[in-house]
Amino acid sequence: MTKPVFRFAPSPNGRLHLGHAYSALLNADFARRFDGRFLLRIEDIDITRCRPEFEAAIYDDLAWLGLRWEEPVRRQSEHFADYRAAFLTLKKRGGVYPCFCTRKDIAEAIACRKAEGGEPWPRDPDGAPLYPGTCRGMPDDEAERRIAAGEPHAWRLDMATLQKLVPGPLHFRRFDREGREDIVPAHPRRWGDAVIVRKEIPTSYHLSVVVDDALQGVTHVVRGQDLEAATDLHVLLQALLGLPTPGYHHHGLLRDPEGDKLAKSRRSKSLAELRAEGVTPQALWRRLGFDP
Ligand code: GLU
């Protein structure tokens, strides 16, 4: 039997905090208990926000925690060609369309529809308003002309068409700390026509993560609850691209005393700061509920 494969996949856009340490330790703990492999992946597609010093700090912080991972580490910024190939497959299947809208265009279209309708505008699981479909159904020749003219554009999933391409309900396996599994339905339509290739980056988180998990043979995804709903889209992409669907475990998020989730953007204390205060890796393991 092949070994289970786990991965920790941070983005080098800030210093790691306790929440990352928990996710990394949980992955490593699963790998140890299930005689599996533990991979580290650097999710640095967002070249505007990712920085080499943050990547170096990830290796440093994780080594300080006492973790070991397999080499070479996959760095997403070196694999845009793989994401492009996956995108072309989606395009060939007819499940995507180019979108030229700016944020302002989208906000205005929604404001207009709201004024007509009165119903609350639907939002995706992250709370963002669903795309109003402005560019869906644009004639091919117009889209091609605008692309050829160099007009900035993203690519969106065409949910209505995809529904027909992938008939039947979608599911994934969910596993718990003991490895017990159950089957959970996925509902990608609640994301509306989600962006699958961004305007300023030739891929998206969803596309890259699905391609990489498959290429790296990841069998068990362990990540925070904030990404649980995104699994809907991941399962849909796996079905469209003919990729295997791993099992998923979404762990609870660590919160600060005010009850907000820890985040780089909220300046939660970094592992480096805790380390500078004299916290030992052993103390940190215990604090996070693991046996050092
Ligand atoms: N790169 C993502 C993050 O740092 C995690 C992606 C995943 O585990 O699927 O939040």
Residues whose N, C-alpha, C, O or C-beta is under 5 A from the ligand:
A	BS01	LIG	A9 P10 S11 E43 V209 R223
